[in-house]
Amino acid sequence: MTKKFTIGLVQMRSTPNPEENLAHVIEKIREASARGAQIICMDELFHGEYFCRTEDADLFNLAESIPGPATEALAKIAKEQKVVLIASLFERRAAGIYHNTCAVLDADGSFLGKYRKMHIPDDPLYYEKFYFTPGDLGFKAFDTSVGQIGALICWDQWYPEAARITSLRGANLLFYPTAIGWHPAEKEEFGKAQYDAWQTIQRSHAIANGVYVASVNRVGHEYGDIRGNRAPGVGLEFWGGSFIADPFGRVLAQAPHDREAILIEEVNLKTIEDTRRNWPFLRDRRIDSYPPISARFLDDVQ
C-alpha cells in the first residue's frame, strides 16, 4: 500500500446502447489514466440509461453475470492502463435474483470481488425494488494494489451505518457510484436544496469517519424508455455534481451539473492520520451503548 494515490471519477452521459456506453467509458478511463488516476470509478449503472424509471420485466434481460462480459472488457483496460476500476453493473445472479453490484478490478486486471447494494429505494421514477434484491455480502473494504477502499452505491450514501462499517473494515476512501437527479417540475423549487442535502450527508461521512469520500453521479436528461423510445413524459434530469471530499469534509473537486467531466484528486493517508489524531471520533465511540441501533424503531424498547 502506498502513502499517496490518485483517484479519478468519470461523470458521463449514458445511452440505451450498452456497447456504445462501454466504449465511451473505456475512452474516459484512458483519459483519466493519462491525467494520473490510479483508481477510477464510474457512475451507477453506467452501462445503459437508468432503466428503473419504469417497471418492465423484459428489462431483466439487461443484467449479466459478474464476472461476465462487461467485467472482462474492463479487466483488459485495467491491465492495459495499470489502474484499479470500480464499476457499478446490473448483476444476474440466478433466475429471478438480480443485484445492483459494484465490481472491483485491480490494476493487473484481476477480479478482487464485488459489493451488492444494500439499501434499495422505491420512489417515483426510481423503482429499484422491482429490479434489485438487497445485497447479502455485507459492507466490505477492498485491499487494492494502491490502497484500501470501500464501494457503496447511491441510496447507501444516505446511511451513516454503511459508511461507518465500511470505514471500520479499513477503507480509507469511500466511493459512491450514483444515479440521482431532479424531477424537472421540482427543480426550480427544490433542486438546490436536494443537491445540497446529497452532498452534505456524504461530506458528513468523511468527517465522522476520517476518510476521503468520492461520489460520482451521471449527467444528462433521460426520458421515454430504456429502448430509446422517446415516449411522452419529462423523465429525470441527472444532476451530475460529482465531488471528492477530504477527511475534514472539505470539497477538493466538484464537477458541473450539465456536462461530462473527469475529476482527478490525490488521496494522502497522512491526512487521514492527522485528522483522526485531532478529531478522534473512532476512539471515543461508546460501542457498549449502541445495541439499540439494530432496532427498526425504539417505540417498544425500554
Buried (B, 14 or more C-beta within 10 A) or exposed (E): EEEEBBBBBBBBBBBBBBEEBBEBBBEBBBBBBEEEBBBBBBBBBBBBBBBBBBEBEEBBEBBBEBBBEBBEBBBEBBBEBBBBBBBBBBBBBEEEEBBBBBBBBBBEBEBBBBBBBBBBBEEEBBBBBBBBBEBEEEBBBBBBBBBBBBBBBBBBBBBBEBBBBBBEBBBBBBBBBBBBBBBBEEBEEEBEEBBEEBBEBBBBBBBBBBBBBBBBBBBBBBBBBBEEEEEEEEBBBBBBBBBBBBBBBEEBBBBEBBEBBBBBBBBBBEBBBBBBEEBEEEEEEEEEEEEEEEEEEEEEEE
